[in-house]
């Protein structure tokens, strides 16, 4: 009985040892575009902000398709403008900003109120910019860098857009 507790304690201590982390390892065999596309879907803060944006935009879609469309275009423009700016911005840490945006977007979704179109577009653009600035590949140059950026931008936009369409199609509207 005592030996079992010692074994559990030693196992817990071994599991708690800090090891070298590989935050942005490349997945072999899927290429630069595929690795870029998986980045926003594998980064928790980016994924939460993208999903919260998709829910909010989708909630607006039945009432105002124009506002929802404008928001998704604002996000696309922010992604295209900010993805190449990663190096210029000095690899900013956007995690806190993305988590804050996810909270605001989630709270707005839970409130189930229609936001003014400019505010919805501003939130979408801020989310796109934050995701873009946090998605720049480190130590990758040339064609692979641009492929990774393109994959990251497209996957980010598709994740929010597809969810927005699915939420907008849900019946009854409160879903």
Secondary structure, 3 states (H helix, E strand, C coil): CHHHHHHHHHHHHHHCCCCCCCCCCCCCCCHHHHHHHHHHHHCHHHHHHHHHHHHHHHHHHCCCHHHHHHHHHHHHHHHHHHHCCCCCCCCCCCHHHHHHHHHHHHHHHHHCCCCCHHHHHHHHHHHHHHHHHCCCCCCCCHHHHHHHHHHHHHHHHHHHHHHHHHHHHCCCCCC
